[in-house]
Amino acid sequence: MLGFPCNQFGSQEPGSNAEINEFATTKFGVTFPMFSKIEVNGEGACELYQLLTSAISNPDGKPDVMWNFTKFLIDSDGNVVERFEPGTTPEEIGAALEAYL
């Protein structure tokens, strides 16, 4: 798992990269790598999210990330194979992972 902070959703991550990392580790116990803040939607979307969102649309059929904590599953060949919206539980993601092991 990798984390990419983004302030495009209700301005929930306005802090610096260091502040966001501190918050994520102390409040949520995050142990996975956290990267620098990026944009995930619109003309300023980073290349990674352009690739991810073009591979699998959201439930509305649009490419945009609807809210923080959207997750993408990439297989060992680099293909985007699943997209999980924020409400998806870790158990649901774990069940989906079984298909790729």
C-alpha positions as MATLAB code, in Angstrom:
seq = 'MLGFPCNQFGSQEPGSNAEINEFATTKFGVTFPMFSKIEVNGEGACELYQLLTSAISNPDGKPDVMWNFTKFLIDSDGNVVERFEPGTTPEEIGAALEAYL';
ca = [
       0.000    0.000    0.000;
       1.146    3.534   -0.815;
      -0.406    6.834    0.296;
      -0.748    9.948   -1.855;
      -2.179   12.898    0.090;
      -4.431   15.274   -1.841;
      -6.100   18.506   -0.730;
      -8.777   18.458   -3.451;
     -11.492   17.029   -1.177;
     -12.918   19.582    1.216;
      -9.425   20.969    1.901;
      -8.861   18.120    4.370;
      -5.093   17.964    3.855;
      -3.900   21.592    3.808;
      -0.713   20.928    5.776;
       2.819   20.280    4.647;
       3.925   16.794    3.653;
       5.583   16.372    7.068;
       2.410   17.464    8.890;
       0.251   15.111    6.843;
       2.619   12.197    7.492;
       2.672   12.941   11.239;
      -1.128   13.093   11.361;
      -1.547    9.853    9.387;
       0.902    7.925   11.549;
      -0.312    9.195   14.931;
      -4.060    9.353   14.257;
      -4.450    6.279   12.033;
      -1.302    4.206   12.661;
      -0.247    4.377    9.005;
       2.873    2.287    8.381;
       2.930    2.325    4.576;
       4.936    4.893    2.583;
       3.351    8.340    2.283;
       4.364   10.393   -0.740;
       4.262   14.137   -1.374;
       0.889   15.824   -1.762;
      -0.479   15.630   -5.315;
      -3.574   16.430   -7.331;
      -5.625   13.462   -8.483;
      -8.325   15.173  -10.569;
      -8.419   17.796  -13.284;
      -5.732   19.273  -15.489;
      -3.189   19.213  -12.659;
      -3.634   15.497  -11.912;
      -0.319   13.702  -11.602;
       0.555   11.143  -14.277;
       0.036    8.198  -11.926;
      -3.560    9.190  -11.222;
      -4.195    9.959  -14.878;
      -3.214    6.342  -15.559;
      -5.182    4.888  -12.635;
      -8.396    6.783  -13.272;
      -8.338    6.188  -17.018;
      -8.061    2.438  -16.434;
     -11.147    2.047  -14.230;
     -13.959    4.581  -13.820;
     -15.756    5.407  -10.585;
     -19.293    4.052   -9.990;
     -20.752    7.038  -11.872;
     -18.791    5.967  -14.952;
     -16.462    8.958  -14.711;
     -12.706    8.797  -14.211;
     -12.453   11.309  -11.347;
     -11.670   10.240   -7.803;
     -14.824   11.072   -5.851;
     -13.290   11.358   -2.375;
     -10.197   10.638   -0.305;
      -9.250    7.034    0.373;
     -10.097    5.704   -3.077;
      -7.822    2.708   -3.609;
      -6.512    0.999   -6.737;
      -5.172   -2.539   -7.009;
      -2.343   -3.090   -9.481;
      -1.269   -6.604  -10.440;
       2.311   -7.851  -10.700;
       2.369   -6.913  -14.401;
       1.466   -3.274  -13.646;
      -2.158   -3.517  -14.775;
      -4.856   -1.639  -12.848;
      -7.271   -4.463  -12.000;
      -9.571   -3.117   -9.283;
     -10.785    0.212   -7.952;
     -12.173    0.523   -4.448;
     -14.191    3.540   -3.368;
     -13.653    5.055    0.106;
     -16.362    3.011    1.843;
     -14.803   -0.313    0.874;
     -13.722   -2.212    3.972;
     -10.304   -3.837    4.383;
     -12.099   -7.204    4.488;
     -13.657   -6.568    1.076;
     -10.285   -5.599   -0.354;
      -8.720   -8.705    1.193;
     -11.354  -10.897   -0.444;
     -10.634   -9.279   -3.822;
      -6.893   -9.837   -3.374;
      -7.474  -13.594   -3.154;
      -8.248  -13.620   -6.882;
      -4.759  -12.325   -7.669;
      -2.638  -14.545   -5.426;
];
